[in-house]
């Protein structure tokens, strides 16, 4: 987590808080992009996770993502929030498309 102090958000149920990665500053060809041309990142690091979704039988479903995981999520998924000057995205676990596995 890039924030210097602990995060003051506790997501509920199957929600997670993600700190998005910075948008690319330049293209693969070396062209620098102005702020208006940068795409919103669809990748970030999980900084907080809820306990899990409540199942019909009253038990909690285990979360597939954990704090510290790098994830890829849908372009228009979740809600953007700002806490202590840092941008976060709150998503449902089902909005996560994939976990990034580093070899």
C-alpha positions, -999 to +999 in steps of 0.1 A: +000+000+000+015+033-010-004+052+017+018+061+046-008+053+073-033+025+076-064+026+055-095+038+073-119+017+052-133-017+061-151-032+031-183-052+038-192-087+027-175-096-007-162-062-014-126-052-018-107-019-019-081-016-047-054+010-051-052+014-089-019+015-106-008+048-122-019+054-158+008+049-184+028+081-190+040+071-225+031+046-252+053+015-260+067+036-289+079+063-266+053+089-272+043+108-240+006+110-234-012+141-221-036+136-191-066+137-213-054+108-234-045+085-206-067+055-201-081+047-167-061+018-152-078-016-150-052-030-127-044-025-091-034-038-057-059-051-031-054-030+001-085-043+021-109-071+017-142-080+034-150-112+052-168-128+022-203-132+008-230-147+030-243-179+016-279-192+018-269-217+045-256-189+067-219-195+062-194-171+046-179-179+012-141-178+012-127-148-007-105-157-038-085-125-034-065-112-004-047-081+006-015-076-015-029-094-046-026-076-079-059-078-098-074-069-131-109-055-131-135-043-156-131-008-170-163+006-155-165-016-124-168-004-088-170+030-072-141+055-070-134+070-036-107+093-022-094+088+013-066+111+027-058+123-009-053+087-023-077+074-049-092+039-043-117+018-061-143-003-042-153-034-061-173-066-055-151-097-057-171-107-088-159-076-106-124-089-105-115-105-138-082-121-129-053-121-104-019-113-117+004-142-109+041-134-110+063-162-121 
